[in-house]
């Protein structure tokens, strides 16, 4: 018990001495040992890395999970080192509600069958979103958290240790200065000055050693940047995959609803026209090869309506979009080029035979504007 009390008293004394030195430095009443410029630059860079990593991490979490309550739940499960229960995404929930509504309204009715179609695709979109959340959590969020909760804590600990060693060094410098002044006035024995010099040498050695340790850790920030760069690339790839899947699902949904608009009709009345299935934002890119002209006619510009004219004989056509042929029977196209097209008996009306010089092959009608 005696040993613990003495140790506690000694620690309290050291803490108090350091506090006095720190306060006097802030008030300009004591000299402060400055770190070398290289170490100062490393500290500044490390602080910047930590601050921006925190901001990027928080904003990515908000992007992937806008619900604050859900984020708190994820944080608690992460701290408890427990697996988070599977959560239905909002898009999946919307799809489920549409399916349940379809069952109530009647799956055989035009509205009910359309709800089923859209609901199924909403669930597919939700599945793609779930994949994005999982990939982002593993490949991007977790490495950022590991840096903040692992490497950065170690760096912070060594920096605090370095600051304590610096305070001890400056205390020894001040003590030796006072001893030298007292010795000059013959008010202090030379042994006291020798003792102060010895303490200064020890403090300087400990400070130099701690400065090297801290410098090595801070130089590792460069490796952290490289690791975060790879994680950022993985995150961008996961986003690209997600948006590509969404675009693909929405194109499929567009075709499904276009067929619905053409096939559904009510007795003794005009055909039922389904709502515009997809916003024009999804139609900015080229149509899928093989999509029927009739299904796209209501969504294409007037300049493209000429593709609906029957092709008799040989005609010129302007290519609207780039197209990569899938096999040797198809002709690859470049946007804005002119080619010669014609049809053959029994051929799919969504395709024509295109010729460019000595090259010849099938081309999709929806990628062309027929010229008179």
CORLIN-V901905 format. One record per pair of residues at least 24 apart in sequence whose ideal C-beta (glycine too) atoms are under 10 Angstrom apart, sorted by sequence separation. I is the first residue (numbers start at 1). J is the second residue. D is the distance in whole Angstrom. If there is no record, write none. Layout:
BEGIN
I&J&D / I&J&D
END
This chain:
BEGIN
65&89&10 / 66&90&9 / 94&118&9 / 95&119&4 / 98&122&6 / 99&123&8 / 172&196&7 / 175&199&7 / 176&200&5 / 253&277&6 / 254&278&4 / 315&339&10 / 316&340&6 / 317&341&5 / 330&354&9 / 331&355&8 / 332&356&9 / 339&363&7 / 341&365&9 / 94&119&8 / 95&120&7 / 97&122&9 / 98&123&9 / 172&197&9 / 175&200&8 / 176&201&10 / 253&278&7 / 254&279&10 / 273&298&9 / 315&340&7 / 316&341&8 / 317&342&10 / 331&356&7 / 95&121&7 / 96&122&8 / 172&198&9 / 173&199&10 / 174&200&10 / 314&340&6 / 315&341&6 / 92&119&10 / 95&122&3 / 96&123&7 / 172&199&5 / 173&200&6 / 176&203&10 / 250&277&9 / 251&278&8 / 314&341&7 / 315&342&7 / 332&359&9 / 341&368&7 / 94&122&5 / 95&123&4 / 171&199&9 / 172&200&4 / 175&203&10 / 250&278&6 / 254&282&7 / 314&342&5 / 315&343&10 / 331&359&6 / 333&361&10 / 93&122&9 / 94&123&9 / 95&124&8 / 171&200&9 / 172&201&9 / 250&279&9 / 253&282&9 / 254&283&8 / 313&342&6 / 314&343&10 / 325&354&10 / 331&360&7 / 332&361&8 / 339&368&8 / 341&370&7 / 91&121&10 / 92&122&7 / 93&123&9 / 95&125&8 / 96&126&9 / 169&199&10 / 172&202&8 / 173&203&8 / 262&292&9 / 311&341&6 / 312&342&9 / 313&343&9 / 331&361&3 / 333&363&6 / 341&371&10 / 91&122&5 / 92&123&5 / 94&125&9 / 95&126&6 / 168&199&9 / 169&200&7 / 172&203&4 / 173&204&9 / 250&281&10 / 251&282&7 / 311&342&6 / 312&343&8 / 323&354&10 / 329&360&10 / 330&361&5 / 331&362&7 / 332&363&9 / 333&364&9 / 90&122&10 / 91&123&8 / 92&124&9 / 94&126&8 / 95&127&10 / 168&200&10 / 171&203&8 / 172&204&8 / 250&282&5 / 251&283&9 / 255&287&9 / 262&294&7 / 289&321&10 / 311&343&5 / 329&361&6 / 330&362&5 / 331&363&5 / 335&367&9 / 89&122&10 / 91&124&9 / 92&125&8 / 93&126&8 / 169&202&10 / 170&203&9 / 250&283&10 / 254&287&9 / 255&288&7 / 258&291&8 / 259&292&9 / 261&294&10 / 262&295&7 / 287&320&9 / 310&343&8 / 328&361&7 / 329&362&6 / 330&363&7 / 331&364&10 / 338&371&8 / 89&123&9 / 91&125&5 / 92&126&3 / 168&202&9 / 169&203&4 / 251&285&9 / 254&288&9 / 258&292&8 / 261&295&8 / 286&320&7 / 287&321&8 / 289&323&7 / 325&359&10 / 327&361&9 / 330&364&8 / 333&367&6 / 88&123&10 / 91&126&4 / 92&127&7 / 168&203&5 / 169&204&6 / 172&207&10 / 247&282&7 / 255&290&10 / 286&321&4 / 289&324&10 / 317&352&8 / 319&354&9 / 327&362&9 / 333&368&8 / 89&125&9 / 90&126&8 / 91&127&9 / 167&203&10 / 168&204&10 / 169&205&10 / 246&282&9 / 251&287&8 / 252&288&9 / 255&291&6 / 258&294&8 / 259&295&7 / 285&321&8 / 286&322&8 / 289&325&9 / 311&347&10 / 325&361&6 / 326&362&10 / 89&126&4 / 91&128&9 / 92&129&8 / 166&203&9 / 169&206&8 / 170&207&9 / 251&288&6 / 254&291&9 / 255&292&9 / 258&295&4 / 261&298&9 / 286&323&7 / 289&326&8 / 315&352&9 / 317&354&7 / 319&356&10 / 325&362&8 / 88&126&7 / 89&127&8 / 91&129&6 / 92&130&8 / 165&203&7 / 168&206&7 / 169&207&5 / 247&285&8 / 257&295&9 / 258&296&8 / 311&349&9 / 325&363&8 / 89&128&9 / 90&129&8 / 91&130&9 / 165&204&9 / 168&207&7 / 169&208&9 / 258&297&10 / 310&349&9 / 314&353&10 / 89&129&5 / 165&205&10 / 166&206&10 / 167&207&10 / 248&288&9 / 251&291&9 / 255&295&7 / 258&298&9 / 323&363&7 / 89&130&6 / 165&206&5 / 166&207&6 / 169&210&10 / 254&295&8 / 255&296&10 / 258&299&9 / 289&330&8 / 311&352&6 / 314&355&8 / 323&364&7 / 88&130&9 / 164&206&9 / 165&207&4 / 168&210&10 / 254&296&9 / 311&353&9 / 87&130&9 / 89&132&10 / 164&207&9 / 165&208&9 / 321&364&9 / 323&366&10 / 86&130&8 / 89&133&8 / 162&206&10 / 165&209&8 / 166&210&8 / 319&363&8 / 323&367&5 / 161&206&10 / 162&207&8 / 165&210&5 / 166&211&9 / 254&299&9 / 307&352&9 / 321&366&9 / 322&367&9 / 323&368&9 / 87&133&9 / 164&210&8 / 165&211&8 / 317&363&8 / 320&366&8 / 321&367&5 / 162&209&10 / 163&210&9 / 286&333&10 / 320&367&6 / 321&368&9 / 162&210&5 / 317&365&9 / 319&367&6 / 320&368&6 / 161&210&6 / 162&211&6 / 165&214&9 / 286&335&9 / 318&367&10 / 319&368&6 / 320&369&6 / 162&212&10 / 317&367&9 / 318&368&7 / 319&369&8 / 159&210&9 / 162&213&8 / 163&214&10 / 317&368&4 / 318&369&5 / 158&210&7 / 161&213&8 / 162&214&5 / 316&368&10 / 317&369&6 / 318&370&8 / 84&137&9 / 158&211&10 / 161&214&8 / 162&215&9 / 315&368&10 / 316&369&10 / 317&370&5 / 318&371&6 / 160&214&10 / 296&350&10 / 311&365&8 / 316&370&8 / 317&371&6 / 158&213&6 / 159&214&6 / 294&349&9 / 295&350&10 / 315&370&6 / 316&371&5 / 158&214&5 / 292&348&10 / 293&349&7 / 294&350&10 / 315&371&7 / 316&372&9 / 157&214&10 / 158&215&10 / 292&349&8 / 293&350&7 / 307&364&10 / 308&365&9 / 311&368&10 / 315&372&8 / 158&216&9 / 159&217&8 / 290&348&8 / 292&350&6 / 307&365&5 / 78&137&10 / 155&214&8 / 158&217&6 / 159&218&8 / 291&350&7 / 307&366&7 / 311&370&7 / 157&217&9 / 158&218&9 / 290&350&5 / 307&367&9 / 310&370&10 / 156&217&10 / 289&350&8 / 290&351&8 / 307&368&6 / 309&370&6 / 155&217&5 / 289&351&8 / 304&366&8 / 306&368&9 / 307&369&6 / 308&370&9 / 74&137&9 / 78&141&10 / 154&217&7 / 155&218&7 / 304&367&10 / 306&369&6 / 307&370&6 / 309&372&9 / 78&142&9 / 304&368&9 / 305&369&9 / 306&370&5 / 64&129&9 / 152&217&10 / 155&220&8 / 304&369&6 / 305&370&10 / 306&371&8 / 151&217&8 / 154&220&10 / 155&221&8 / 300&366&8 / 303&369&6 / 304&370&9 / 306&372&8 / 74&141&10 / 78&145&8 / 64&132&7 / 65&133&7 / 301&369&9 / 64&133&6 / 151&220&7 / 152&221&10 / 155&224&10 / 296&365&9 / 297&366&10 / 300&369&10 / 151&221&9 / 296&366&6 / 65&136&10 / 78&149&10 / 293&364&10 / 295&366&9 / 64&136&6 / 65&137&10 / 151&223&9 / 152&224&9 / 293&365&6 / 63&136&9 / 64&137&8 / 151&224&7 / 289&362&9 / 291&364&8 / 292&365&9 / 293&366&7 / 147&221&9 / 289&363&9 / 290&364&6 / 291&365&9 / 292&366&8 / 61&136&9 / 289&364&4 / 290&365&9 / 291&366&6 / 60&136&7 / 61&137&9 / 64&140&9 / 151&227&10 / 288&364&8 / 289&365&9 / 290&366&8 / 60&137&10 / 64&141&8 / 147&224&6 / 287&364&8 / 289&366&7 / 286&364&9 / 287&365&10 / 288&366&8 / 289&367&7 / 287&366&4 / 60&140&7 / 61&141&7 / 144&224&10 / 147&227&8 / 286&366&8 / 287&367&8 / 60&141&6 / 143&224&9 / 146&227&9 / 147&228&7 / 286&367&6 / 57&140&9 / 61&144&10 / 144&227&10 / 56&140&9 / 57&141&7 / 60&144&8 / 61&145&10 / 143&227&6 / 144&228&7 / 147&231&10 / 56&141&10 / 143&228&7 / 57&143&10 / 58&144&10 / 57&144&5 / 143&230&9 / 144&231&7 / 56&144&7 / 57&145&7 / 140&228&9 / 143&231&5 / 144&232&10 / 142&231&9 / 143&232&10 / 53&143&10 / 54&144&9 / 57&147&9 / 140&230&10 / 141&231&9 / 53&144&6 / 57&148&7 / 139&230&9 / 140&231&5 / 143&234&9 / 144&235&10 / 53&145&9 / 139&231&6 / 140&232&7 / 143&235&10 / 54&147&10 / 138&231&10 / 139&232&9 / 140&233&10 / 53&147&6 / 54&148&7 / 139&233&9 / 140&234&6 / 141&235&9 / 53&148&6 / 136&231&10 / 139&234&4 / 140&235&4 / 138&234&9 / 139&235&6 / 140&236&9 / 50&147&8 / 49&147&8 / 50&148&7 / 54&152&9 / 136&234&9 / 139&237&9 / 140&238&8 / 49&148&10 / 53&152&8 / 135&234&7 / 136&235&6 / 139&238&7 / 140&239&10 / 135&235&8 / 138&238&9 / 50&151&10 / 137&238&10 / 49&151&10 / 50&152&5 / 135&237&8 / 136&238&6 / 49&152&8 / 132&235&9 / 135&238&4 / 136&239&8 / 134&238&9 / 135&239&9 / 46&151&10 / 50&155&8 / 133&238&9 / 46&152&8 / 49&155&10 / 50&156&9 / 132&238&6 / 135&241&8 / 136&242&9 / 131&238&8 / 132&239&7 / 135&242&8 / 47&155&10 / 46&155&6 / 132&241&8 / 133&242&9 / 46&156&9 / 131&241&8 / 132&242&4 / 131&242&7 / 132&243&9 / 43&155&9 / 47&159&10 / 130&242&10 / 42&155&10 / 46&159&8 / 128&241&8 / 129&242&7 / 132&245&9 / 128&242&5 / 131&245&8 / 132&246&10 / 128&243&9 / 43&159&7 / 128&244&9 / 129&245&9 / 125&242&9 / 128&245&4 / 129&246&8 / 127&245&9 / 128&246&6 / 43&162&9 / 125&245&8 / 128&248&9 / 124&245&8 / 125&246&6 / 128&249&7 / 124&246&9 / 127&249&9 / 39&162&9 / 124&248&9 / 125&249&6 / 121&246&10 / 124&249&5 / 125&250&8 / 123&249&10 / 124&250&10 / 35&162&8 / 122&249&9 / 35&163&10 / 121&249&5 / 124&252&9 / 125&253&9 / 120&249&10 / 121&250&8 / 124&253&9 / 35&166&8 / 121&252&7 / 122&253&9 / 33&165&10 / 34&166&9 / 121&253&4 / 33&166&5 / 120&253&9 / 121&254&10 / 32&166&8 / 33&167&9 / 32&167&9 / 117&252&10 / 118&253&7 / 121&256&8 / 33&169&6 / 117&253&7 / 120&256&9 / 121&257&9 / 30&167&10 / 32&169&10 / 33&170&6 / 32&170&6 / 118&256&9 / 31&170&6 / 117&256&5 / 118&257&8 / 30&170&7 / 33&173&8 / 117&257&7 / 22&163&9 / 25&166&10 / 30&171&9 / 32&173&10 / 25&167&8 / 31&173&7 / 114&256&9 / 117&259&10 / 118&260&10 / 30&173&9 / 31&174&7 / 114&257&7 / 117&260&7 / 22&166&10 / 30&174&6 / 18&163&9 / 21&166&9 / 22&167&6 / 25&170&7 / 18&164&6 / 21&167&5 / 24&170&9 / 31&177&9 / 114&260&6 / 20&167&10 / 21&168&9 / 113&260&7 / 114&261&10 / 18&166&10 / 19&167&9 / 21&169&10 / 22&170&9 / 15&164&9 / 18&167&4 / 21&170&6 / 14&164&9 / 17&167&8 / 18&168&7 / 21&171&5 / 24&174&9 / 110&260&8 / 114&264&8 / 17&168&8 / 20&171&8 / 110&261&10 / 113&264&8 / 18&170&9 / 21&173&10 / 14&167&9 / 18&171&7 / 21&174&7 / 110&263&10 / 111&264&10 / 14&168&8 / 17&171&6 / 110&264&5 / 91&246&10 / 109&264&10 / 110&265&9 / 110&266&7 / 118&274&10 / 121&277&10 / 14&171&9 / 109&266&10 / 117&274&9 / 118&275&10 / 17&175&10 / 114&272&10 / 118&277&8 / 114&274&6 / 117&277&9 / 111&272&9 / 113&274&10 / 114&275&8 / 110&272&5 / 110&273&10 / 111&274&10 / 114&277&9 / 110&274&8 / 46&214&10 / 49&218&10 / 33&204&9 / 43&214&8 / 46&217&9 / 47&218&10 / 50&221&9 / 53&224&9 / 64&235&10 / 35&207&10 / 39&211&6 / 42&214&8 / 43&215&9 / 46&218&5 / 49&221&5 / 56&228&9 / 39&212&9 / 42&215&6 / 45&218&7 / 46&219&10 / 48&221&9 / 49&222&10 / 33&207&8 / 42&216&10 / 44&218&10 / 45&219&10 / 46&220&9 / 47&221&10 / 50&224&10 / 36&211&8 / 39&214&7 / 42&217&9 / 43&218&6 / 46&221&5 / 49&224&7 / 53&228&7 / 60&235&8 / 35&211&7 / 39&215&5 / 42&218&4 / 45&221&6 / 49&225&7 / 52&228&10 / 56&232&9 / 63&239&10 / 38&215&8 / 41&218&9 / 42&219&6 / 45&222&9 / 42&220&10 / 43&221&10 / 46&224&9 / 35&214&9 / 36&215&9 / 39&218&7 / 42&221&7 / 49&228&9 / 35&215&9 / 38&218&10 / 39&219&10 / 42&222&10 / 45&225&9 / 38&219&9
END
